[in-house]
């Protein structure tokens, strides 16, 4: 067990700092102050983060941390934390770790006894969800689907019975292919395509899969794809299907219930009057 007090204690801290998903005005004051205060910023793409830092006059040194160097860089960042340096982790846009590298660094930092403090801010998935018109809860954030068609189909098959709203990130170049596959696997559900969130060309397409496919031409920009959950309740066969009333009562007796208690439970299961179950049991 580990207990972390995020404020008022002296320890090296890994800050997970959210950045804007498009509109720079969505950068929080706390995020700017944190990036200015740490000794180092670990960034998915230093070129992107450098522009952000220049805009907010943040002079903190940057180092790259991405999918291809995360193993090597995790060790380096842990060494900096070990000597007491506070570090911030940022992705190109939105919250770190959400379909971006960073989970290995967080787990390693916690294992080393460091504090991990989130700095909340913009997130594309939740921004799209609250404006989608689909049910906001429950929802399941899946992130990016596999690129290979057979693997993507298998992922959708595993998700098709869920009643939760499904949220995906998708490339605009693969969107039409993905929607076509969704129509085959999930059916003609209601979907929302949210594009270029918080930017000048922000756009929401709301409709059935078929309607969206008929409308789509070439699409550009970052895309969040939301899909209505399965609206057909799965009816599971009751364990007592096929049993007679006598067998139903006998089952509960075999589990340790007294006869009258077993009769009462059977009546409840079947939606019958207790006296009718009593008669059926003793007359068989």
C-alpha positions, -999 to 999 in steps of 0.1 A, spaced: 0 0 0 12 35 -8 -2 68 5 7 100 -13 2 135 1 6 157 -30 9 190 -12 31 203 16 57 176 16 93 177 3 99 150 -23 108 148 -60 76 150 -81 66 138 -115 40 162 -128 16 151 -155 7 183 -172 -22 187 -196 -18 209 -226 -43 224 -250 -58 202 -277 -60 231 -301 -70 264 -286 -41 278 -266 -65 297 -244 -74 263 -228 -39 262 -211 -45 266 -174 -26 290 -152 -15 260 -130 -1 242 -160 20 272 -170 33 277 -135 42 241 -131 61 240 -164 80 271 -153 89 256 -119 102 221 -128 138 214 -137 130 195 -169 100 189 -193 97 154 -209 79 159 -241 65 137 -268 77 160 -296 100 188 -284 93 208 -315 56 210 -307 62 217 -270 88 243 -278 62 264 -296 39 261 -266 67 271 -242 76 301 -264 40 313 -264 38 312 -226 74 323 -220 85 290 -204 123 287 -204 125 252 -188 148 227 -207 131 200 -228 139 164 -235 121 140 -258 101 111 -244 82 91 -270 73 55 -280 106 48 -295 129 60 -267 107 56 -236 127 27 -221 160 45 -223 146 79 -212 127 64 -183 159 55 -166 174 89 -172 143 107 -158 143 84 -128 179 94 -121 169 131 -122 140 124 -98 164 105 -75 185 136 -70 155 157 -62 146 173 -95 109 179 -102 100 168 -138 69 175 -160 56 150 -186 35 165 -214 22 150 -247 17 170 -279 -19 178 -269 -43 169 -241 -36 147 -211 -4 127 -209 -8 88 -211 -42 90 -229 -32 71 -261 3 85 -255 35 71 -238 40 76 -201 25 48 -182 59 31 -178 74 63 -164 45 67 -139 48 32 -127 85 34 -123 84 67 -105 58 54 -80 79 22 -75 109 45 -67 89 64 -41 84 96 -60 51 115 -60 31 116 -92 8 147 -94 -17 153 -122 -23 188 -136 -58 185 -152 -68 202 -184 -82 196 -219 -89 161 -231 -102 153 -266 -123 122 -257 -143 139 -229 -146 172 -248 -162 153 -277 -184 131 -254 -201 159 -235 -211 176 -268 -219 144 -287 -256 140 -277 -249 104 -269 -253 90 -233 -223 104 -213 -223 75 -189 -213 48 -189 -187 52 -215 -157 33 -226 -126 50 -240 -108 26 -263 -83 49 -280 -69 38 -314 -82 7 -331 -57 -17 -347 -48 -8 -383 -50 -43 -397 -86 -50 -408 -89 -85 -392 -76 -73 -359 -98 -42 -360 -128 -65 -367 -119 -87 -337 -117 -56 -314 -151 -44 -325 -166 -79 -321 -154 -78 -285 -171 -44 -279 -204 -49 -298 -225 -61 -268 -215 -33 -245 -242 -8 -236 -217 20 -229 -209 48 -254 -177 38 -272 -150 65 -278 -122 60 -303 -94 81 -318 -90 76 -355 -70 89 -384 -91 109 -409 -76 87 -437 -89 55 -420 -123 69 -409 -144 57 -438 -129 22 -436 -135 20 -399 -171 32 -402 -178 6 -429 -165 -21 -407 -185 -8 -378 -216 -10 -399 -209 -46 -406 -200 -56 -370 -220 -32 -348 -249 -24 -371 -263 10 -382 -259 27 -348 -258 64 -340 -223 78 -342 -206 112 -338 -175 123 -356 -159 152 -338 -131 169 -358 -106 196 -350 -119 202 -314 -114 237 -300 -99 249 -333 -112 272 -359 -126 244 -380 -142 224 -352 -170 203 -366 -195 176 -353 -211 151 -376 -241 134 -359 -261 106 -374 -263 70 -382 -233 51 -396 -250 50 -430 -258 87 -430 -222 96 -420 -207 73 -447 -230 88 -473 -218 123 -464 -181 117 -459 -157 129 -485 -121 137 -477 -115 147 -441 -86 164 -424 -76 170 -389 -77 152 -356 -108 130 -352 -127 116 -322 -152 89 -331 -181 81 -307 -205 52 -311 -238 46 -294 -237 16 -271 -257 -16 -277 -293 -7 -270 -306 -43 -271 -305 -57 -236 -289 -91 -235 -313 -116 -220 -294 -144 -201 -312 -177 -197 -321 -183 -161 -303 -213 -145 -336 -229 -137 -349 -230 -173 -362 -265 -180 -366 -275 -144 -399 -285 -129 -411 -267 -97 -402 -298 -77 -366 -298 -91 -363 -261 -86 -373 -264 -49 -350 -295 -45 -321 -275 -58 -324 -250 -30 -328 -277 -4 -296 -294 -16 -279 -260 -10 -290 -261 26 -323 -242 27 -352 -255 47 -382 -267 26 -403 -236 33 -374 -212 26 -367 -231 -7 -404 -229 -17 -404 -191 -9 -372 -185 -30 -386 -206 -59 -418 -186 -59 -397 -154 -60 -376 -167 -89 -406 -177 -110 -429 -148 -100 -455 -172 -86 -476 -172 -54 -459 -191 -26 -489 -213 -19 -491 -224 -55 -455 -235 -54 -461 -252 -21 -490 -272 -36 -470 -281 -67 -440 -292 -47 -460 -315 -23 -484 -328 -49 -457 -341 -73 
